[in-house]
Amino acid sequence: MSDNRLEKRGLGRGLSALMADVDLIPSDKPVPRQVLPVEQLTPNPDQPRRSFAPESLQELASSLKAKGVLQPLIVRPHPSDRGLFQIVAGERRWRAAQIAQLHEVPVIVRDLDDTEVLEVAIVENIQRSDLNAIEEAASYRQLMDRFGHTQEKLGEALNKSRSHIANLLRLLNLPEQIQNWLKEGKLTAGHARALITAQNAVDLARKVIEKNLSVRETEELVRRQAEANKQKPARAKAEKDSDTRALEGDLSAHLRMKVAINHSGQDGGQLVITYKDLDQLDQLCQLLGNQ
């Protein structure tokens, strides 16, 4: 293990050290780099980023073809295939390099365990500018759940405010359909945040998309819907038929207490007898017990 690696702690080397790996922050010692054939590299099967937009890859490939791969990939010796290296950070560059028909790419070889590999991959994804809000929120959640990082620590390491992280995490409470629309770009994070408290969020989101509403208009739509739900009158009770009302009157007169008959189905229901005091309750008990 190289001397410039930080001492491992309970949760790996910590986000700050991992960020140095991803950002390639210059240190007192030069970072050893080398060039490897693209076929000698393999992607990480646990890479949290699963989708790579073809258009974006093609654009990056054109840039790499013209300027080369300026930022080295971070790799580690493959855990099971000797002679190969597993990509820790930079799979998108590796894919684009193949499209650009580049035969070699610059790399930095790190000695990382499986836990650190996943942590670096998540951190790298968070830094990507094309990451949608749900992907970013899921990455934060993964860092918190799997590695025990708090929102404060994430904010410090990633140069993000705690409120930014908290607001994104709230998006994961939205219905899956809304999360999908957000991933597809049909809704923005602002739209989604406005819908978090809505009771019928999916219906409102569909209306937002159909009418191309702004975030402010979405907030107003949610507010009006909430007001309407508060003011909505209770559903009127179904009218009782004349036979039921007559039976209620007969029983009330016989028991000298208020009686209500509520049908809850074709063959069932409730008989409710209301007594005024304990004396009436005693009388009712005697009547029901034939005493």
N, C-alpha and C positions, 0 to 999 in steps of 0.2 A: 504494500500500500504506500502511495507517495506521501512525502512529508507535508505537502501543502494541503492535504485534506484535513478538514476539521474533525475533531473527536466526535464520535457518534454519541447521540443522546438516546433517550428512551424512544423518541419518535423520529429517528433518523438524524441527519446532521442539521436539521432545521431549515426553515424556508430561506433564510438569508443566504446560507451557503449554496442551496440549490438554485436560488435566483442568480448567483454568480456563475453557476454552470450554464444556465439558460442564456443569460445576457452576455456571457463571456467578458465580464468586467475585468479590466486589467488588474493584475496583482503585482506584488514586488518581484515575483518570479515569472519568467516568460512561460506561457502556456504551450506545451508541446503539441504541434499539429503534424498531421501526415495526410497523405493522399491514398485513397483506397478505390479499387474498381467498384462500380455500382453493383455488379453481380455478387460482390463479396458482402453486401449489406442485406439484412432482412428486417422487415418491419416488426414492431413490437405487437404481439397478438393482444395485449391488454391496453393498447392505445385507446384512450377515451374518445378520441375524435374518429368517428367512423365514416363520415361523408367528406368527400373532396370534390368540390364543384369542378366539372370539366372545363368550363370557361375560365375559371380562376387559375387552374393548373396550366392551361394553354398560355395565358397571359404571363405567368411566372416563367414558363419554359422559354418564351420569347426573350424575356429579360436575361435569363441565365445564358441563353445562346449568345447574346450580344455582349454581356459583361462577365459571364462566368459566375460560379458560386462564391459570393463574397463572404458569407457567414458559414463557418464550418458546422457540420452536423455533429451532434454529441452521440457517441456510440459506446458500447461496452462489448467485451468479448462474449460471444454467444454462449449461453449457459449450457448448451448440449451439443452444438455442432462446432467442433474445433476448426479453426481457420476462418470461420464466419464471424461477423460482428452484428449485433442487434442495435437498431436505431432507438435511441432514447429520446432525442429531440431533433426534429428536422425531416420527418417522413415526407412532408409536403414538398420540400426542396428535392428530396431523393426522387420522388415520382416525377416532378417537373424536369429534373435533369435527364431522366430516361426519355421523356417526350422530346427534349432538346437534343437527344442522341449524344449526350456527354458520357464518356466512358469512365471518368474518374471524378470524385468529389473530395473536397477537403474535410477532414474529420478531426475531432478531439476524442481520444479514447479515455473513458473514465471507468474506474472500478466501482460500480454501483450494485447494490443488492436489489432484489425484486421490489421491495417497498420504496426505495429511493427512485427507482426507474419510473414507477407509477406516479410518484409525487412530482418528479421533474416534468413528466408528460402533461400532467394536469396544469402545472404552473405555466408551461409553454403555451398551452391552449388558451389560458386566460389572457395572455399577452397578445393574442392574435387580434388584429383589428376587425376581421370579418366574422368574429364569433358572434352568434346571435344571443339575445338576452337569456333565453332558456338554457343554452349550452353553457354560458358563463355562470348562471346560477347553479346549474347542476355540478359544475366544477368546484364552486365554492362549497357546496353541500358535501361533495365527495372528500374534499380536503378536511372538512370539519368532522365528518362521520368516521372516516378511515384513519385519520392521523391526529385527531384531537385538537386541531387548531381552532382558536376562537375567532370571532369576527374582528376583534381588536388586533390580534396578531396578524391576521390576513391583511387587514388594512395597512398595517405598518410595513409588512414585507412587500406588498404588491403596489404600494403607493396609491391605495384606494381609500376613500372615506368609509367609515363604518356604516353610515346611512346608505351609501351606494350599495354595499354588500347586503345590508338588511333588506332594502327595497327589492333587490333582485331575488333574494331567497323567498320573498313573499309570492313571487310569480309562480313558484312551484306548487302553490296551493290552488292554483286555478284549474278548472276542468281540463282534461287532456286535449279536447278539441280546440280550446283557446290557445293552449300551448303550441299545438301544431300550426295554427294560423300565425302565431308569432314567429315560429321557426321558418315558415314559408314567406314571411315578409308581408303578409296581408294585414297584420296589426303591428304597431310599434310597442315598445316597452311602456311608453306613456299611456297608450290606450289600455294595455293589459292591467296596469296598476289601477286605473280608474274603475275597472270591472271587478276588482278583487272582492269588494263588499256587496256586489249586486247579487240578489237572490236568483235571478234568471239570467246569469252571466252569458251563457251560450247564445240565447236568443238576442240579447242586446248586442253581443259581439257580431252576430250575423247582420244585424241592422246597421252597425257601424261600418262594416265592410261594404254592404250594398249601397249605402248612401255616402260612402267616402267621408265620414265625419272626422273632424279634427279632434285632438285630445280634449280641448276645452268643450267642444260640443258633446263629446262622449261623457265627460264629467257631468255636464248639465243633464244629459239623458238619464244617467244613473240616479242623479238627485231627484229628478221628476218621478222616476219609477218608484223610488223609495217613499216619496211623499204620497204617491197614489196608493201604495200598499198600506200605508198607515191609515189613510182616510177611507179605505175600502170598507163598506158596511158589512157586518156579519151576515152570512147567508141566512135568509129568512127561513124560519122553520116551516116545514110542510104543513099545510092546512089539514086539520083532523076532520074525518068524516063525521056526519051527524050521529051515527050509531056509537062511535067512540066517545063523543062529547056527552051523549045521553048516559052512557055507562059510567063515565066519570061523575056525572051529577048524582046518579043513583047511589054509587058507592060513597060519595062524600056525605050525602044525606044520611045513609045508614050508619056510617062510622062517626059522623059529626067531625070529620077532619077533611082537609083538602086532599084530593086524590087526583093523580095525573097518570094517564096511560100513554106510553110512548112506544110506537111500533118501530123496531129496528130492522125488521126483515119480514119476509112473507109469513113466517110462522112464529116469530119471537118478538120480544120487546121487554119493557120495564113497567112495573106498577110501582109508582112512587106515592107514599103516604106521608104527609107532613103533619107532625104534632106540635102543639104550642108549648107544652110543658111536660114535666115528668108524670103528672097525673094522667094526662092524655096517653102518654106512652104506656103507663100501667094498664089503662083501660084497653088499649089496643092489644097488649100482650094477653089479657084475659079473653078478649074476643077470639084471637087467633088460637088460643089454647082451649077454647070451649069451656072456660071456667065461669 
